[in-house]
């Protein structure tokens, strides 16, 4: 599996995650909460 390009940015009341150019907004979730879930990268 090729590595994914992931960036996490705290925004408003959640986290904006950009994964391979796709923007996903995670409502009510802090970036630190998300990082543990991206170990598969």
ZAPA-594200 format. One line per 4 residues: number of its first residue (from 1); their letters; for each residue x, y, z of N, C-alpha, C, O, CB. Coordinates in Angstrom, 1 decimal. Glycine has a CB too. Layout:
ZAPA-594200
NUM) a) X,Y,Z,X,Y,Z,X,Y,Z,X,Y,Z,X,Y,Z  ... .
END
This chain:
ZAPA-594200
1) xxxx) 0.8,-1.2,0.0,0.0,0.0,0.0,0.9,1.2,0.0,1.8,1.3,0.8,-1.0,0.0,1.2  0.6,2.2,-0.9,1.4,3.4,-0.9,1.0,4.3,0.2,-0.1,4.3,0.7,1.2,4.1,-2.3  2.0,5.1,0.7,1.7,6.0,1.8,0.6,7.1,1.3,0.6,7.5,0.2,2.9,6.7,2.3  -0.2,7.5,2.2,-1.2,8.5,1.9,-0.7,9.9,2.4,0.0,10.0,3.4,-2.6,8.1,2.6 .
5) xxxx) -1.2,10.9,1.7,-0.8,12.2,2.0,-2.0,12.8,2.9,-3.1,13.0,2.5,-0.7,13.2,0.8  -1.7,12.9,4.2,-2.7,13.3,5.2,-2.2,14.5,5.9,-1.1,14.6,6.5,-3.0,12.1,6.1  -3.1,15.5,6.0,-2.9,16.6,6.9,-4.1,16.9,7.8,-5.2,16.8,7.3,-2.5,17.9,6.1  -3.9,17.2,9.0,-5.0,17.4,10.0,-4.9,18.9,10.5,-3.8,19.3,10.9,-5.0,16.4,11.1 .
9) xxxx) -6.0,19.6,10.4,-6.0,21.0,10.8,-7.2,21.2,11.7,-8.3,20.9,11.3,-6.0,22.0,9.6  -6.9,21.8,12.9,-8.1,22.1,13.8,-8.8,23.3,13.2,-8.2,24.3,12.8,-7.6,22.5,15.2  -10.1,23.1,13.0,-10.9,24.2,12.4,-12.3,24.3,13.1,-13.0,23.3,13.1,-11.1,23.9,10.9  -12.6,25.4,13.7,-13.9,25.6,14.3,-14.1,24.6,15.4,-13.2,24.5,16.3,-15.0,25.5,13.3 .
13) xxxx) -15.1,23.8,15.3,-15.5,22.8,16.4,-15.1,21.4,16.0,-15.7,20.4,16.5,-17.0,22.9,16.7  -14.1,21.3,15.1,-13.7,20.0,14.6,-12.4,20.0,14.0,-11.5,20.8,14.3,-14.8,19.4,13.7  -12.2,19.0,13.1,-10.9,18.8,12.4,-11.1,18.7,10.9,-12.0,18.0,10.5,-10.1,17.6,13.0  -10.3,19.4,10.2,-10.3,19.3,8.7,-9.2,18.3,8.3,-8.0,18.7,8.5,-10.2,20.7,8.0 .
17) xxxx) -9.5,17.2,7.8,-8.5,16.2,7.4,-8.5,16.2,5.8,-9.5,16.1,5.2,-8.9,14.8,7.9  -7.3,16.4,5.3,-7.1,16.3,3.9,-6.3,15.0,3.6,-5.2,14.9,3.9,-6.4,17.6,3.3  -7.0,14.1,2.9,-6.4,12.8,2.6,-6.3,12.6,1.1,-7.3,12.5,0.4,-7.2,11.6,3.3  -5.1,12.6,0.6,-4.9,12.4,-0.8,-5.7,13.5,-1.6,-6.2,13.2,-2.7,-5.2,11.0,-1.3 .
21) xxxx) -5.8,14.7,-1.1,-6.5,15.7,-1.8,-8.0,15.8,-1.5,-8.6,16.7,-2.0,-6.2,15.6,-3.2  -8.5,14.9,-0.8,-9.9,14.9,-0.5,-10.1,15.5,0.9,-9.5,15.0,1.9,-10.5,13.4,-0.5  -11.0,16.5,1.0,-11.2,17.2,2.3,-12.4,16.6,3.0,-13.5,16.4,2.5,-11.4,18.7,2.0  -12.1,16.2,4.3,-13.1,15.6,5.1,-13.2,16.4,6.4,-12.2,16.6,7.0,-12.9,14.1,5.4 .
25) xxxx) -14.4,16.9,6.8,-14.5,17.6,8.0,-15.1,16.7,9.1,-16.1,16.1,8.9,-15.4,18.8,7.9  -14.3,16.6,10.2,-14.7,15.7,11.3,-15.3,16.6,12.4,-14.5,17.2,13.2,-13.5,14.9,11.8  -16.6,16.7,12.5,-17.2,17.5,13.5,-17.0,17.1,14.9,-17.2,15.9,15.3,-18.7,17.6,13.2  -16.6,18.0,15.8,-16.4,17.7,17.2,-15.3,16.8,17.6,-15.2,16.2,18.7,-17.7,17.1,17.7 .
29) xxxx) -14.3,16.6,16.7,-13.2,15.8,16.9,-11.9,16.6,16.8,-11.7,17.3,15.9,-13.1,14.6,15.9  -11.0,16.5,17.9,-9.8,17.2,17.9,-8.7,16.5,17.0,-8.8,15.2,17.0,-9.3,17.5,19.3  -7.8,17.2,16.4,-6.7,16.5,15.7,-6.0,15.4,16.4,-5.7,14.4,15.9,-5.7,17.5,15.2  -5.7,15.6,17.7,-5.0,14.6,18.5,-5.9,13.3,18.6,-5.3,12.3,18.7,-4.7,15.2,19.9 .
33) xxxx) -7.2,13.5,18.6,-8.0,12.3,18.7,-8.0,11.5,17.4,-8.2,10.3,17.4,-9.5,12.7,19.0  -7.7,12.2,16.3,-7.7,11.5,15.0,-6.4,10.8,14.7,-6.4,9.8,14.1,-8.0,12.5,13.9  -5.3,11.4,15.2,-4.0,10.9,14.9,-3.8,9.4,15.3,-3.1,8.7,14.5,-2.9,11.7,15.6  -4.4,9.0,16.4,-4.3,7.6,16.8,-5.0,6.7,15.8,-4.6,5.5,15.7,-4.9,7.4,18.2 .
37) xxxx) -5.9,7.2,15.1,-6.7,6.3,14.2,-6.0,6.2,12.8,-6.5,5.5,11.9,-8.1,6.9,14.0  -4.9,7.0,12.6,-4.3,7.0,11.3,-3.0,6.1,11.3,-2.1,6.4,10.5,-4.0,8.4,10.8  -2.9,5.2,12.2,-1.7,4.3,12.2,-1.5,3.5,11.0,-0.4,3.0,10.7,-1.7,3.5,13.5  -2.6,3.3,10.2,-2.5,2.4,9.0,-1.7,3.1,7.9,-1.4,2.4,6.9,-3.9,2.0,8.6 .
41) x) -1.4,4.3,8.1,-0.7,5.1,7.0,0.7,4.6,6.8,1.4,5.0,5.9,-0.7,6.6,7.3 .
END
